Amino acid sequence: MEKTRRVSKIIGVTLSLGGLVLILLWMQGILGGDKIPPGEVAYAPEGPKGPYQVDLVRRATFVNTEEAVGTVRATREVLIAPRIMGTLLELPFREGDRVESGRTVARLDDRDIRARMEQARSAVSQAQSELQRSSSDYERFMRLREQGAVPQQQFESVLAAYRAAEAKLRGAREALREAEVTLGYTAIESPISGFVVEKSMNVGDMASPGRPILTIQEAGALRLEAAVREGLAGTIQLGAPLRVGIDALNVELTGEVEEKVPAADPLTRSFLVKVALPQHPGLRSGMFGRLEIPTGSVTPLTCSRRAVRTVSSIELVWVVGGPDQAPERRYIRTGRMYGDRVEVLSGLREGESVILLPPRVLEPDGPADPGAETAGGQGS
């Protein structure tokens, strides 16, 4: 038994060594194929097949702009707050509800005010009665004075009582008018037509002067309020048309500069610029916007964006040479985008032609192979 195990072990070691020798011979090229000589072999990438469209590398003039970010806001926003203190009894509107001008949007408890108004009415009635009595005394003493039947001092006392009754009636009437006006403050009306964007209190809360109950934004008119750095704010003129980009809607609108706040923010060193916006579906207050401010014109070397392929962080184009020359792959470096063209910083010369790549086709599993190219029509 021991002898058999020793023989099996020797056979296994022999087979392992034989296999290792065969692998070394194959790696040296002695077995299984020709040996590749040492050295570098140039890689010749295969260019796109014609016919294809080309674009001329040329200089073009564009307006250079700088962005200032801002927020879309309503042109007019009203904070609805009471003028007197009281408990909220009615609050019929919620966020998002439309409110017409003159509609009652909140009502306060008016029982104590109505009680004071009844007291004021009673005071007016009492003052009227006193004035009637004082007026009769004054007329009687006036006749007696003309006849010399009463002393001057007594007549002056009656006259003073009559004038005091008149003043008391005037005060009572003013108190009644004040109570009536205060009663009107319990019904709070909206001064504009718009939408409720914020509800700060609920029925049963104690409302006080200066504490908002609702916030209402005027419907329709919107504007972008953007903070513009102080070095650029001086170039913006009132009434100037400026482009505004709304990222959420993926649209660009043209607005008009409506207002410039003349004082800068001491923390950000920026000026607030307000640009009136045209009406657009889906545009709402609170959206993020970008204000494009022209800073001058530039003439960069450009090519079409369709000619540039990006692989990881490497940018390349295919350059067309002579009629008998194959397209040449060229690595380039690009800069800013100008619409459908891109600034070329290095890698191309003015007057060269580059091949326009076909747009990528989105498949259900994702984008097609970035190296795949299809033939297009001949162009220039």
Buried (B, 14 or more C-beta within 10 A) or exposed (E): EEEEEEEEEEEEEEEEEEEEEEEEEEEEEEEEEEEEEEEEEEEEEEBBEBEBBBBEBEEBEBEEBBEBBBBBBBBBBBEBBBBBEBEBBBBEBEEEEEBEEEEBBBBBBBEEBBEBBEBBBEBBEEBBEBBEEBEEBBEEBBEEBEEEEBEEEEBEEBBEBBEEBBEBBEBBBEBBEEBEEBBEBBEBEBEBBBBBBBBBBEEEEEBEEEBBBBBBBBBEBBBBBBBBBEEBBEEBEEEEEBBBBBEEBEEEBEBBBBBBBEEBEEEEEBBBBBBBBEEEEEBBBEBEBBBBBBEEEBEBBBBBBBBBBEEEEEBBBBBBEEEEEBBBBBEBEBEBEBEEBBBBBEBBEEEBBBBBBBEEEEEEEEEEEEEEBEEBEEEE
